[in-house]
Amino acid sequence: MNMAHKNIFLLIVLFVLANLKAMAFDEPRSSYIIVLGIAQDGGYPHMGCEKNCCNQAWRNPKLAKNIVSLALVDPATKKWWLFEATPDIKKQLQDFRSKTASKYPYLPEGVFITHAHIGHYTGLMEFGREVMAAKNLKVYTLPRLKSYLEQNGPWSQLVKLNNIDLISLSADHQIDLSNNKVTVFTVPHRDEYSETAGFKILTTTKKYLFIPDIDKWGKWNKNIVEEIRNVDVAFLDATFYTNTELGNRSIAEVPHPLVTETEDLLAKELPITKQKVYFIHFNHSNPLLWHLETQKNLLKRGFNLAKQYQIFF
């Protein structure tokens, strides 16, 4: 076999392998959710952390986890929507393309954002003139966050240059996304720059609850137990496992419901209700993110952990 034939043969092999890879993705027929990240705003490993929790991930990058994000995917229309624009958005968009075998547009049909803390909206900068120079990408927010983005740079430039198209949502209002529906609601949180949203996502087969950040369940004007009962999957704030994780820093500065508090609220519920809970938004200090025995014990108690790249349908 001469060199020309070898090159042709190599191209054929590469073509076949590429197609086999694409065929390997057994996509659900109905709309589904892909978990694109599970960590708190700082990601995992966490900047400046030299403790055992992060050292293992510094040594082994395969253990790293993206910041919390979901993708809603509609196979019927070949459209998808992103929930949260994180600092990891570049990797998450590439991960999405890889996991869905390049069957969808690179950019989502729209982006839903919960609030103006750095892990949830700063990825919007990647849509600007310095990177993607997107054209009128829909970004769904509650009113106060919309005003914040319009009035403060560098986000205001994204609006001015029509890189993003801000769409104001109303609390407890439902919008249609092809075959799916999304309802936004507010939750109590540290609202320095914007209100904080949670989302209910309704597909043709499942109901999802997404609350990655909240101060405490008792501060909310809704009953979290009832909300869990009324959905199929509940992605809930699991930032901290105990109130001593931050060492010398007071956890009162960054209030969240402890995982143990959420477990206690559901202690008397039937297993079918507990099984709906998928904890997400883990701080690097939370052993549920990296400690196998702690993970196993939580699963034994009937709850679940959201896993990066997990698919729900």
C-alpha positions in Angstrom: 0.0 0.0 0.0 1.5 3.3 -1.1 1.4 6.5 0.9 -1.6 7.9 -1.0 -3.6 4.7 -0.3 -2.6 4.8 3.3 -3.8 8.4 3.7 -7.2 7.5 2.1 -7.5 4.5 4.3 -6.8 6.6 7.4 -9.4 9.2 6.4 -12.0 6.4 5.9 -11.2 5.0 9.4 -11.5 8.4 11.0 -14.8 9.0 9.2 -16.2 5.7 10.4 -15.0 6.3 14.0 -16.6 9.8 14.0 -19.9 8.4 12.9 -19.8 5.6 15.3 -19.2 8.1 18.1 -22.3 10.1 17.0 -24.4 7.0 16.8 -23.3 6.0 20.3 -25.6 8.8 21.8 -28.9 7.0 22.5 -31.0 10.2 22.8 -34.3 10.2 24.6 -37.3 10.8 22.3 -39.0 13.3 24.6 -37.5 16.4 26.1 -34.9 15.8 28.8 -32.5 17.5 31.2 -28.7 17.2 31.2 -26.8 18.3 34.4 -23.8 20.4 33.1 -22.5 21.3 36.6 -23.0 20.6 40.3 -20.6 22.8 42.2 -21.1 26.0 44.1 -20.1 29.4 42.5 -16.3 28.8 43.0 -16.3 25.4 41.3 -14.3 22.4 42.3 -11.5 22.4 43.1 -11.8 25.9 44.7 -9.4 28.8 44.1 -6.8 28.9 46.9 -8.0 25.8 48.7 -5.1 23.6 49.9 -7.2 21.3 52.1 -7.7 17.6 51.4 -11.1 18.3 49.9 -9.5 20.1 46.9 -6.0 18.7 46.9 -7.3 15.4 45.4 -8.9 17.3 42.5 -5.8 19.5 42.0 -3.8 16.3 41.6 -6.4 14.6 39.5 -8.2 17.0 37.1 -10.7 14.2 36.3 -12.3 14.8 39.7 -13.0 18.5 38.9 -16.7 19.6 38.7 -18.3 22.4 36.8 -20.4 25.1 38.5 -24.1 24.4 38.7 -26.0 24.4 35.4 -28.7 22.5 33.6 -29.6 22.1 29.9 -33.2 21.5 28.8 -33.2 19.7 25.5 -36.0 19.2 23.0 -35.3 16.5 20.4 -38.5 17.2 18.5 -37.5 20.8 17.6 -33.7 20.4 17.9 -33.6 23.3 20.4 -32.1 23.6 23.8 -32.0 26.0 26.7 -29.4 26.7 29.3 -30.1 27.4 33.0 -27.3 29.6 34.5 -24.5 31.3 32.7 -21.5 30.2 34.8 -17.8 31.0 34.7 -17.5 27.5 33.3 -19.8 28.2 30.4 -17.1 27.7 27.7 -16.5 24.1 28.9 -20.2 23.5 29.5 -21.2 24.4 26.0 -18.5 22.2 24.6 -19.5 19.4 27.0 -23.1 19.8 25.8 -22.0 19.5 22.2 -20.0 16.4 23.0 -22.7 14.7 25.1 -25.3 15.3 22.4 -23.1 14.3 19.5 -23.2 17.7 17.8 -26.9 17.3 17.0 -27.8 20.8 18.3 -26.8 24.4 17.6 -23.7 25.4 19.6 -25.5 28.2 21.4 -28.8 27.6 23.2 -32.1 29.0 22.2 -32.1 31.0 25.4 -30.5 31.3 28.8 -32.4 31.4 32.2 -30.6 33.0 35.1 -31.5 32.7 38.8 -29.6 35.7 40.2 -26.6 38.0 40.2 -24.0 36.0 42.2 -20.9 35.3 40.3 -21.4 31.6 39.6 -24.8 32.1 37.9 -24.5 35.0 35.5 -20.9 36.1 34.8 -20.6 33.6 31.9 -22.7 36.0 29.9 -19.4 37.9 29.1 -18.5 35.0 26.7 -21.4 36.1 24.4 -19.8 39.5 23.9 -17.6 41.0 21.1 -14.4 39.7 22.6 -15.5 36.0 22.3 -18.7 34.8 20.5 -20.2 38.1 19.4 -23.6 36.4 19.7 -26.7 38.0 18.0 -29.7 38.6 20.1 -29.4 35.5 22.3 -32.4 35.4 24.6 -31.6 35.8 28.3 -34.5 35.3 30.7 -34.4 37.2 34.0 -36.6 38.6 36.7 -37.0 42.5 36.5 -34.4 43.6 39.0 -31.7 41.4 37.4 -32.7 42.7 34.0 -32.2 46.3 35.2 -28.9 45.4 36.8 -27.6 44.0 33.5 -28.9 47.0 31.5 -27.3 49.6 33.8 -23.9 48.1 34.7 -20.9 47.4 32.6 -19.7 45.2 31.1 -23.1 43.6 30.9 -24.7 46.8 29.5 -22.5 46.5 26.5 -23.9 43.1 25.7 -27.3 44.7 25.6 -26.1 47.8 23.6 -24.5 45.6 20.9 -27.4 43.3 20.8 -25.3 40.3 21.8 -28.1 39.4 24.2 -31.8 40.1 24.2 -33.0 40.5 27.8 -36.5 39.1 28.4 -38.2 40.1 31.7 -40.0 37.3 33.5 -42.8 37.8 36.0 -42.9 35.8 39.2 -45.2 32.8 39.1 -45.7 33.3 35.4 -45.4 30.4 32.9 -43.8 30.7 29.5 -43.9 28.2 26.6 -40.7 26.8 25.1 -41.9 24.7 22.1 -43.0 21.5 23.8 -41.9 22.6 27.3 -43.0 25.1 29.9 -41.0 27.1 32.5 -42.4 28.9 35.5 -40.2 31.3 37.5 -40.7 32.1 41.2 -38.7 34.0 43.8 -36.9 32.7 46.8 -35.3 34.5 49.7 -31.5 34.9 49.3 -28.8 37.5 49.7 -30.2 39.8 47.0 -27.4 42.4 46.8 -27.8 43.1 43.1 -30.9 41.2 42.0 -33.8 39.1 43.3 -33.3 35.4 43.3 -35.3 33.0 41.1 -36.1 29.3 41.1 -37.6 27.5 38.2 -40.2 24.8 37.5 -39.5 23.0 34.3 -42.4 21.0 32.7 -41.7 18.6 29.8 -44.1 16.2 28.3 -43.0 13.5 30.7 -41.6 15.1 33.8 -41.9 18.0 36.2 -38.6 19.5 37.6 -37.9 21.9 40.5 -34.6 23.8 40.3 -33.6 25.8 43.5 -29.8 26.0 43.6 -29.7 28.9 46.1 -31.9 29.9 49.0 -31.3 31.2 52.5 -33.5 28.9 54.5 -36.6 26.9 53.6 -38.4 28.4 56.5 -38.0 31.9 55.0 -39.8 30.9 51.8 -43.5 31.7 51.4 -44.0 28.2 50.0 -43.8 24.8 51.6 -40.7 23.0 50.2 -42.1 19.6 51.1 -45.3 20.2 49.2 -43.3 21.5 46.3 -41.3 18.3 46.2 -44.4 16.2 46.3 -45.7 18.0 43.2 -42.7 17.3 41.0 -40.8 14.3 39.7 -37.3 15.6 40.3 -36.2 18.4 42.7 -32.7 19.9 42.3 -32.1 21.5 45.7 -29.5 23.7 47.3 -26.8 21.6 49.0 -24.1 24.2 49.4 -23.2 23.1 53.0 -23.4 19.8 54.8 -22.6 21.2 58.3 -22.3 24.7 59.8 -18.6 24.2 60.7 -17.3 23.6 57.1 -15.8 27.1 56.6 -13.5 27.0 59.6 -12.9 30.6 60.9 -15.4 32.1 58.5 -18.9 32.5 59.8 -21.5 30.5 57.7 -24.0 33.2 58.7 -22.4 35.4 56.0 -23.6 33.0 53.3 -26.8 31.4 54.7 -28.0 28.2 53.0 -30.1 25.3 54.2 -27.8 22.6 55.5 -28.3 19.3 53.8 -29.1 17.8 57.2 -31.8 20.4 57.7 -33.4 19.5 54.4 -33.2 15.8 55.3 -34.9 16.6 58.7 -37.8 18.3 56.9 -38.4 15.2 54.9 -37.6 12.7 57.6 -41.3 11.5 57.9 -42.0 11.5 54.2 -42.5 8.4 52.2 -39.5 7.0 50.3 -41.1 8.0 47.0 -40.9 11.7 48.1 -37.3 11.5 49.4 -36.2 9.8 46.1 -37.3 12.9 44.2 -34.6 15.0 45.8 -31.3 15.5 43.9 -29.0 17.7 45.9 -26.9 20.1 43.8 -24.7 23.3 44.2 -22.1 21.7 46.5 -19.5 23.9 48.1 -16.0 22.5 47.8 -16.0 21.9 51.6 -19.2 19.8 51.4 -18.1 16.1 51.8 -21.0 15.0 49.6 -19.0 16.3 46.7 -15.9 14.2 47.3 -16.2 11.8 50.3 -17.5 8.4 49.2 -18.7 7.2 52.6 -20.7 10.4 53.1 -22.3 10.0 49.7 -23.2 6.3 50.4 -24.8 7.2 53.7 -27.0 9.9 52.1 -28.1 7.4 49.4 -29.0 4.9 52.1 -31.3 7.5 53.7 -33.3 7.6 50.5 -32.0 10.8 48.9 -30.0 11.4 45.7 -27.0 13.4 44.5 -27.0 15.2 41.1 -24.1 13.9 39.0 -22.4 15.9 36.3 -23.6 14.8 32.9 -26.5 12.9 34.4 -29.6 12.8 32.1 -33.2 12.9 33.3 -36.1 12.1 31.0 
